[in-house]
């Protein structure tokens, strides 16, 4: 048999064409985004050629973060191309200098490269990524204006404090534009790369549009309360963060900050623009951190919900196994008790009868020996009887739970020990066999421990059942707390295991004696 393999071969020319197309697409998109952002920023100039909200800085930061390193040369080329266009606009001369500010650009790209390949790369997925993004924007803008101030023509006529003030203003302008634009573009890029939730995106879009129209309507009707609207710009960000997570926080911040920028461009007031800058920085940073916190909280809640469901399923499985184990144990005990009754019990009875006959047929010396044998046989019979009762209480089958607790062996044992024994039973519904056996076994263990360890003079058993809950309370007035380590049987651990096997709970208290409280769901 021969096998054939189909090999798809892509010509080098096709690869080159595809790569070139992608590079040119990024270049064109970057140029268009730069042109739009620059046009808006030009309307926000507080002094000539100095914008308090420089949006192109955010465009550049977003593109460098979004696209891999192989696209960075094209982004750098597009930046120089746009700088040449701006130069021709002001000087009426076209001059493309690819190496102007090359060290500045190299440091800028090196900083972003270091952040992107660090332990906490700048992202909008978690709080660490958000903090990294804010720190990256701060470092990148500060390095531009403090390390390379001498390369900017606008700083040559400034000295001392004027230069420092100019550097701070330009840094804040770049930082404002970066935190306003970059998170929004990064979010859009992430949503484009991943499957988009149409229903959730539609709800978010409607909510953002409604919020924007509402603010515009209020501003047009009452422009005098604009300051109040700006102060309240954090409120929708908080609401959107709670309902839509990081996506809602970033979209709400973009809408709120966009409205602030719109008003600042209309008013053309330098003081107002600087105040708007502070609000934009606050809204942007708050939306990033609050949105990341909300997203992480939602993610942890989902994980916690899944874990709870798994634990609940495991608990139910363990309860079923415990119930099955108890049922198997009771079945084996019942079988063993029946075997002891049928075999050993009957043989001991026959042995005692034969000893009685033998005693009447022998002399005095033999009679004494026979009497001793009869006493041993009686002791053996009593031991077997007690063992049969412990393995399977016949009175529970013959009398039922209520009479077994109030009139059965427990009462006779307590009276034999000269202890007062009282029961309060209020059974409003028929209990299942599993509940009856568990309650009887718990009472059996409690009575045994009370006799052996508590030094009590009184024991009270209260049992109440209704449609929702079964409550068993066993209380004595002793002064010694029974523990599982020195009890006659399984002790408190046995009682707790019995309760847990049926989905119940068990509590112990040593106030005014010793109290055992057991509750079962009906």
Buried (B, 14 or more C-beta within 10 A) or exposed (E): EEEEEEEEEEEEEEEEEEEEEBBEEBBEBBBEBBBEBBEBBEBBBBEEEBBBBBBBBBBBBBBBBBBEEEBBEBBBBBBBBBBBBEBEEEEEEEEEEEEBBEEBBEBBBEBBEEBBEEEBBBBBBBBBBBBBBBEBBBBBBBBBBEEBBEEBEEBEEBEEEEBEEBBEBBBBBBBBBBBBBBBBBBBBBBEEEEEEEEEEBEBBEEBBEEBBEEBEEBBEEEEEEBEEBBEEBBEBBBBBBBBBBBBBBBBBBBBBBBBBBBBBBEBEEBEBBBBBBEBBBBBBBBBBBBBBBBBBEEEEEEEEEEEEEEEEEEEEEEBEEBBEEBBEEBEEBBEBBBEBBEEBBEEBEEBBEEBEEBBEEEEEEEBEEBEEBBEEBEEBBEEBBEEBBBBBBBBBEEBBBBEBBBEBBBBEBBEEBEBEBEBEBEBEEEBEEBBBBBBBBBBBBBBBBBBBBBEBEBBBBBBBBEEEEBBBBBBBBBEBEBEBEEBEBBBBBBBBBBBBBBBBEBEBEEEEBBBBBBBBEE
